Amino acid sequence: MSDYILEMREIEKIFPGVKALKSVNLRVKRGEVHAICGENGAGKSTLIKILAGVHPAGSYSGEILLEGEVVSFAQTSDAEKKGIVCIHQELELIPELTVGENVFLGNYPAKYGIVEWDRIYRDTKDLLEKVGIESGVALALAHEKIRNIGIGQQQLVEIAKALARHANLLVLDEPTAALTGNEVDNLLGIISGLRDKGITCIYISHKLDEVIKIADSITVLRDGECVGTDAKVDLTKNDIIAKMVGRQLNNLFPTEQHEQGECVLAVKDYSVWDPELGSRKVINSVSFEAHRGEILGVSGLMGAGRTELFSSLFGAYGGRCKGQVHIDGKPVNIVNTVSALKNGIFLVTEDRKRFGLVLDMDIKCNTVMASLEKVSRFGFIDENAEVFETRNLVEKLTTKVSSVEMRAKTLSGGNQQKVVLQKALLTNPKLLILDEPTRGIDVGAKFEIYKIMNKLVADGVAIIMISSEMEEIIGMSDRILVMSQGQITAEYSRSEATQEKIMYSSIGGRR
């Protein structure tokens, strides 16, 4: 018997005008966690879609061997019958169905044509216990609707669903993108437990600390080609980065000395109430300033109120607010996003696919949609002006596109984020709020976003950066505000900030 449960040999895949994969070879040992790393657009998702049957046999060249036997899949169900189950970053669960219904969806056990619901919930309970849910909680959770449980538990439901399909090769694509620190640790522990039970896992992630923690072997793809596969023990984080981007990034954060200018935004005694539970205060009397020529970092744990505060200041939260807001020393009343834009504020949302882009529209439409007056003549959009403005911004931000008429959904995560920034810059913002600006993008694209931020600050834009990544907050911020339970608990300069201090303030400790 071969040591390898999976071999993909000389895999090539061509999309119109693009060769996505070029003679890629992948070998995965039985019972290991095998990580696949690479920048956005490197070919990771395409390779996995071939393995999972999303791209059917005949649409690519090369061959797949499973347990030494050549296989081909016309659809995803063919791959699942062979024990290959893929859990995608965007979970494939139906919110209005129960956990049990989701776990056995399309695979309901039946007797004499009647679905055995008792068996479904009993088996779901057993599967949930296998993925780390306590026995006393598992049965109740099996009957709960998906919409009523958190994203961390939903990720475990996806794994339970894979086990219900008797997966022996489990593919996890960016499984921790939306999880908190404790949920990440829990998931990595479960994956380690599955490995101990003989289940092979392919783990795809931009988070290299997780990769180093959980993987046995690491394959790196770059520009559709396989750079190589190494044992984890033979690689450092910098080695992986160098393989991914083709060069050494000795400083992940291009730190520059910024010269703080005049105050752009001043907030005093500002409170915000929940739009649905009007009596619940989500922000409690915060005061702070943001200046030209600086990056103001905002840190805090999940639920600290960071997004609620700044979406409210952008007029996008919806809840009642009270307090003083000054722009360039003048009092303003921001009641909606239109008034925020008129006052020079732009918010780059943390969820670019839902709130930052219209994915089925092209790049130029996405770029100009917040600044239509700049590309309009006599009430009609001037297509030449639309193309001209977009091309200028594409060049300025080095967005990788073949045409400004490409649909946004065809771009990599990093280039989608650049299109959102293009839209922001066309409004000529005084204050740019970036909520998780590098979430879900690779290390090379992160570096480019950081350089863009530094250039904007040098041009006089004030930047507020909300981030859950401690290294990013410390590496890029000139000043750091820490939030906990709707309040600002500390402020640190770059020279003062440490991870320990920020974490202490994040859990409510005041400076």
HELIX and SHEET records of a PDB file:
HELIX    1   1 LYS A   44  LEU A   51  1                                   8    
HELIX    2   2 THR A   76  LYS A   81  1                                   6    
HELIX    3   3 VAL A   99  VAL A  103  1                                   5    
HELIX    4   4 TRP A  117  LYS A  130  1                                  14    
HELIX    5   5 SER A  135  ALA A  142  1                                   8    
HELIX    6   6 ILE A  146  ASN A  148  5                                   3    
HELIX    7   7 ILE A  151  ALA A  164  1                                  14    
HELIX    8   8 GLY A  181  ASP A  196  1                                  16    
HELIX    9   9 LEU A  208  ILE A  214  1                                   7    
HELIX   10  10 LYS A  232  ASP A  234  5                                   3    
HELIX   11  11 LYS A  237  VAL A  245  1                                   9    
HELIX   12  12 ARG A  306  LEU A  313  1                                   8    
HELIX   13  13 THR A  337  LYS A  342  1                                   6    
HELIX   14  14 ARG A  352  GLY A  356  3                                   5    
HELIX   15  15 ILE A  363  VAL A  368  1                                   6    
HELIX   16  16 LEU A  372  VAL A  375  5                                   4    
HELIX   17  17 GLU A  383  LEU A  397  1                                  15    
HELIX   18  18 ALA A  408  THR A  410  5                                   3    
HELIX   19  19 GLY A  413  LEU A  426  1                                  14    
HELIX   20  20 VAL A  443  ALA A  458  1                                  16    
HELIX   21  21 MET A  470  MET A  476  1                                   7    
HELIX   22  22 GLN A  499  SER A  506  1                                   8    
SHEET    1   A 4 VAL A  18  LYS A  29  0                                        
SHEET    2   A 4 TYR A   4  PHE A  15 -1                                        
SHEET    3   A 4 SER A  61  LEU A  66 -1                                        
SHEET    4   A 4 GLU A  69  VAL A  71 -1                                        
SHEET    1   B 6 ILE A  84  ILE A  87  0                                        
SHEET    2   B 6 LEU A 169  ASP A 173  1                                        
SHEET    3   B 6 THR A 200  ILE A 204  1                                        
SHEET    4   B 6 VAL A  33  CYS A  37  1                                        
SHEET    5   B 6 SER A 217  ARG A 222  1                                        
SHEET    6   B 6 GLU A 225  ALA A 231 -1                                        
SHEET    1   C 2 ALA A 110  LYS A 111  0                                        
SHEET    2   C 2 ILE A 114  VAL A 115 -1                                        
SHEET    1   D 4 LYS A 281  HIS A 291  0                                        
SHEET    2   D 4 CYS A 263  TRP A 273 -1                                        
SHEET    3   D 4 CYS A 321  ILE A 327 -1                                        
SHEET    4   D 4 LYS A 330  PRO A 331 -1                                        
SHEET    1   E 6 ILE A 345  VAL A 348  0                                        
SHEET    2   E 6 LEU A 431  ASP A 435  1                                        
SHEET    3   E 6 ALA A 462  ILE A 466  1                                        
SHEET    4   E 6 ILE A 295  GLY A 300  1                                        
SHEET    5   E 6 ARG A 479  SER A 484  1                                        
SHEET    6   E 6 GLN A 487  SER A 493 -1                                        
SHEET    1   F 2 SER A 376  ARG A 377  0                                        
SHEET    2   F 2 PHE A 380  ILE A 381 -1                                        
END                                                                             
